[in-house]
Amino acid sequence: MAIKVRKEYDELRDVNMATTEALERETKRAQKEEHSQNKFRGALWGSNNELKLRRAERDQSRVEGMILKDELKACHRLKRSLSQ
């Protein structure tokens, strides 16, 4: 009876050790994956901010371009009215 109990104990200990090792491997893999995702998120965040800045600059340039076009039209009208 004691031999049977000892054998079961050894088997359970081996299963427990294997499970613990598998869990440690999976935990390390998950931590590496999470680290990679965080690096990727950081890169995306930086790129997103850069795009926001460029869009703001583009929009500002468009506004300035429209203002300059309006001023040019006004100058042309003034020139025509002066030549008449």
Sequence and secondary structure as in RCSB ss.txt:
>XXXX:A:sequence
MAIKVRKEYDELRDVNMATTEALERETKRAQKEEHSQNKFRGALWGSNNELKLRRAERDQSRVEGMILKDELKAC
HRLKRSLSQ
>XXXX:A:secstr
 HHHHHHHHHHHHHHHHHHHHHHHHHHHHHHHHHHHHHHHHHHHHHHHHHHHHHHHHHHHHHHHHHHHHHHHHHH
HHHHHHHH 
